[in-house]
Amino acid sequence: APRLEAAWLVLIAVIVAGLLFETFRTENREDALAATPALRVQAIASQWQWRFAYEHTRVVQQAADVGSAHPRFATLVVPAGQPVEFDLRSADVLHGFFIPAMRFKRYAFPDSTNRFVLTFPSPGRMLGECSRFCGWDHAEMRFWVRVLTPAAFRRWLAGRESGARA
């Protein structure tokens, strides 16, 4: 019986070690930053809106009329198939950057930056939202994600830089 118990203990230890190895390998892959991302976006959460600023440009996408009967959610516009690096932070309380269609969530902390990379696989549109209760209008703290082809994204960004509406 002691040999059988020892065998079970070794088997369980091997399974646990394998699961730990796979977990760390997956986490490293998910948390890795791209050496040269196609785009860098500063994502700022504040009660009860999102603001997306595109690095090295004057382009800012921000919510409007938050807390009103007709809020206008911010729209995050990104290229498909290219790594996008985000600098996520909060201007006030703890928020959650959550894109259900991507099965992706990260926390936005006050006075701290959470940096990560996402690659959006194909053109389309999806909803993002705050996943942490952050106050009275938390339920309205949403944003749109608009994924364009790389060429369409470059045109959109150039149009926004020149002041044109896209």
Rosetta blueprint (number, residue, H / E / L):
1 A L
2 P H
3 R H
4 L H
5 E H
6 A H
7 A H
8 W H
9 L H
10 V H
11 L H
12 I H
13 A H
14 V H
15 I H
16 V H
17 A H
18 G H
19 L H
20 L H
21 F H
22 E H
23 T H
24 F H
25 R H
26 T H
27 E H
28 N H
29 R H
30 E H
31 D H
32 A L
33 L L
34 A L
35 A L
36 T L
37 P L
38 A L
39 L E
40 R E
41 V E
42 Q E
43 A E
44 I E
45 A E
46 S E
47 Q L
48 W L
49 Q E
50 W E
51 R E
52 F E
53 A E
54 Y E
55 E L
56 H L
57 T L
58 R L
59 V L
60 V E
61 Q E
62 Q E
63 A L
64 A E
65 D L
66 V L
67 G L
68 S L
69 A L
70 H L
71 P L
72 R E
73 F L
74 A E
75 T E
76 L E
77 V E
78 V E
79 P E
80 A E
81 G L
82 Q L
83 P E
84 V E
85 E E
86 F E
87 D E
88 L E
89 R E
90 S E
91 A L
92 D L
93 V L
94 L L
95 H E
96 G E
97 F E
98 F E
99 I E
100 P H
101 A H
102 M H
103 R L
104 F E
105 K E
106 R E
107 Y E
108 A E
109 F L
110 P E
111 D L
112 S L
113 T L
114 N E
115 R E
116 F E
117 V E
118 L E
119 T E
120 F E
121 P L
122 S L
123 P L
124 G E
125 R E
126 M E
127 L E
128 G E
129 E E
130 C E
131 S L
132 R L
133 F L
134 C L
135 G L
136 W L
137 D L
138 H H
139 A H
140 E H
141 M L
142 R E
143 F E
144 W E
145 V E
146 R E
147 V E
148 L E
149 T L
150 P H
151 A H
152 A H
153 F H
154 R H
155 R H
156 W H
157 L H
158 A H
159 G H
160 R H
161 E H
162 S L
163 G L
164 A L
165 R L
166 A L
